[in-house]
Amino acid sequence: MSNVRIAAITQRLQTQFSPRELEVVDDGHNHIGHAGHQGAGHFTVRITADAFRGKRLIERHRLVYQAVADLMGSEIHALAIDARD
């Protein structure tokens, strides 16, 4: 299931940002037994894209969240973001 989720996140971010660098890491092993996740995963996204140039950190995070909005809650429980330009 994790590989399917990583592929879905990667596809959305590739499509939205055409990043120069992109890494999606499954952090689920760090959250085994975490209450409230209801089967959705924990992930870290490291992304470098021109779309973030001139944007504040909060704006970069919002853009990433918008790109994966349909996965939030059902496939993604928590998302750590490192977005650079």
Rosetta silent file (secondary structure, phi, psi, omega in degrees, C-alpha in Angstrom):
SEQUENCE: MSNVRIAAITQRLQTQFSPRELEVVDDGHNHIGHAGHQGAGHFTVRITADAFRGKRLIERHRLVYQAVADLMGSEIHALAIDARD
SCORE:     score description
SCORE:     0.000 S_00000001
   1 L     0.000  -37.969 -178.988    0.000    0.000    0.000 S_00000001
   2 H   -59.725  -43.414 -179.763    2.844    2.378    0.817 S_00000001
   3 H   -63.346  -35.332  177.965    4.314    2.133   -2.695 S_00000001
   4 H   -66.812  -42.689  178.919    0.914    2.939   -4.199 S_00000001
   5 H   -65.488  -43.405  178.507    0.590    5.997   -1.960 S_00000001
   6 H   -60.993  -42.982  178.659    4.127    7.158   -2.758 S_00000001
   7 H   -62.050  -41.136  179.888    3.390    6.775   -6.477 S_00000001
   8 H   -65.655  -44.531  178.515    0.161    8.780   -6.144 S_00000001
   9 H   -63.048  -47.456 -178.930    1.881   11.597   -4.219 S_00000001
  10 H   -59.486  -44.845 -178.952    4.811   11.620   -6.649 S_00000001
  11 H   -60.269  -45.216 -178.745    2.531   11.735   -9.691 S_00000001
  12 H   -65.315  -42.088 -178.966    0.559   14.705   -8.385 S_00000001
  13 H   -70.246  -38.776  176.300    3.681   16.657   -7.430 S_00000001
  14 H   -61.115  -46.565 -178.461    5.414   15.872  -10.747 S_00000001
  15 H   -63.668  -44.055 -175.612    2.343   16.998  -12.678 S_00000001
  16 H   -74.146  -39.085 -168.310    1.827   20.174  -10.660 S_00000001
  17 H  -118.155  -14.321 -173.227    5.424   21.387  -10.260 S_00000001
  18 L    43.282   58.459 -172.689    7.788   19.591  -12.714 S_00000001
  19 L   -68.012  151.339  172.828   10.349   19.598   -9.890 S_00000001
  20 L   -75.152  -32.654  176.859   14.105   19.496  -10.379 S_00000001
  21 E  -138.403  141.711  178.082   14.287   17.250   -7.326 S_00000001
  22 E  -153.003  128.828  175.018   11.599   15.195   -5.632 S_00000001
  23 E  -137.457  129.307  175.691   11.740   12.627   -2.863 S_00000001
  24 E  -119.431  121.510 -175.633    8.743   11.098   -1.106 S_00000001
  25 E  -116.707  133.545  175.422    9.575    9.065    1.995 S_00000001
  26 E   -82.418  115.075  179.311    7.229    6.769    3.913 S_00000001
  27 L  -100.415   12.384 -174.890    7.585    7.624    7.608 S_00000001
  28 H   -56.285  -34.988 -179.353    4.908    5.148    8.703 S_00000001
  29 H   -62.635  -20.881  177.887    7.369    2.964   10.598 S_00000001
  30 H   -83.263   -6.789 -172.571    7.911    5.901   12.980 S_00000001
  31 H  -128.183   22.609  178.440    4.202    6.079   13.787 S_00000001
  32 L   -59.224  128.645 -178.811    3.127    2.495   14.388 S_00000001
  33 L    85.718    0.940  179.677    0.245    2.570   16.861 S_00000001
  34 L   -62.411  120.813 -179.982   -0.370    6.277   16.314 S_00000001
  35 L   -68.448  142.203  171.508   -3.970    6.958   17.274 S_00000001
  36 L    94.073  -11.314 -175.970   -6.213    8.644   14.746 S_00000001
  37 L   -76.352  -23.072  175.706   -4.473    7.810   11.483 S_00000001
  38 L    48.654   41.625  175.607   -7.186    5.243   10.496 S_00000001
  39 L    90.009  -14.439  177.421   -4.912    3.543    7.969 S_00000001
  40 L   -76.069  158.230 -172.509   -3.645    6.656    6.195 S_00000001
  41 E   -99.321  167.803  175.071    0.123    7.139    6.002 S_00000001
  42 E  -110.010  129.622 -175.418    2.798    9.481    7.265 S_00000001
  43 E  -138.768  154.751  169.619    5.129   10.913    4.619 S_00000001
  44 E  -116.745  133.207  176.643    7.951   13.393    4.114 S_00000001
  45 E  -116.248  126.011  171.504    8.172   15.296    0.841 S_00000001
  46 E  -116.144  119.027 -173.106   11.382   16.993   -0.245 S_00000001
  47 E  -140.353  137.211  175.879   10.806   19.009   -3.396 S_00000001
  48 E  -123.933  120.510 -176.607   12.749   21.636   -5.333 S_00000001
  49 L  -151.743  148.751  177.928   10.843   23.510   -8.033 S_00000001
  50 H   -61.273  -26.643 -178.322   10.815   26.872   -9.787 S_00000001
  51 H   -60.280  -19.679 -177.590    7.155   27.269   -8.756 S_00000001
  52 H   -92.080   -6.622 -177.329    8.321   28.054   -5.219 S_00000001
  53 L   -60.305  128.682  178.447   10.622   30.922   -6.203 S_00000001
  54 L    79.852    1.854 -179.055    9.707   34.105   -4.356 S_00000001
  55 L   -99.103  143.622  175.017    7.132   32.331   -2.192 S_00000001
  56 L   -71.925  162.556 -178.266    7.163   32.275    1.590 S_00000001
  57 H   -53.869  -46.226 -178.445    7.370   28.938    3.393 S_00000001
  58 H   -62.628  -37.013  178.284    3.647   28.913    4.218 S_00000001
  59 H   -67.748  -38.818  178.124    2.787   29.564    0.547 S_00000001
  60 H   -63.074  -44.722  179.598    5.026   26.695   -0.579 S_00000001
  61 H   -63.280  -41.439  178.774    3.364   24.340    1.893 S_00000001
  62 H   -61.090  -40.992  178.902   -0.101   25.426    0.761 S_00000001
  63 H   -62.498  -42.317  178.435    0.804   24.707   -2.857 S_00000001
  64 H   -65.003  -46.639  178.809    1.998   21.206   -1.960 S_00000001
  65 H   -59.844  -38.937  177.847   -1.114   20.528    0.117 S_00000001
  66 H   -62.871  -37.530 -178.043   -3.317   21.711   -2.769 S_00000001
  67 H   -67.172  -27.916 -178.203   -1.541   19.316   -5.141 S_00000001
  68 L  -114.582   18.002 -173.534   -2.310   16.312   -2.897 S_00000001
  69 H   -54.976  -37.665 -177.754   -5.614   17.549   -1.446 S_00000001
  70 H   -70.957  -13.676  179.095   -7.601   14.576   -2.749 S_00000001
  71 H   -96.846  -15.164 -176.793   -5.290   12.195   -0.850 S_00000001
  72 E   -67.254  132.093  179.100   -5.430   13.985    2.501 S_00000001
  73 L    93.172  -47.762 -178.772   -7.301   12.026    5.135 S_00000001
  74 L   -87.697  -42.189 -177.967   -7.821    8.884    3.082 S_00000001
  75 L  -112.608  -29.860 -179.320   -4.240    8.115    1.990 S_00000001
  76 E  -117.834  121.783  174.282   -2.180   10.752    3.827 S_00000001
  77 E   -93.773  -40.932 -178.392   -2.573   11.319    7.551 S_00000001
  78 E  -140.751  141.440 -177.667    0.524   13.469    8.050 S_00000001
  79 E  -136.915  116.076  173.485    2.819   15.225    5.594 S_00000001
  80 E   -94.330  134.428 -173.235    6.153   16.840    6.437 S_00000001
  81 E  -125.000  130.745  169.659    7.238   19.229    3.676 S_00000001
  82 E  -122.511   97.129 -175.338   10.636   20.595    2.683 S_00000001
  83 E  -111.959  121.603 -177.598    9.889   22.797   -0.356 S_00000001
  84 E  -125.819  161.411  177.272   12.712   24.783   -1.944 S_00000001
  85 L  -105.617    0.000    0.000   13.206   26.874   -5.065 S_00000001
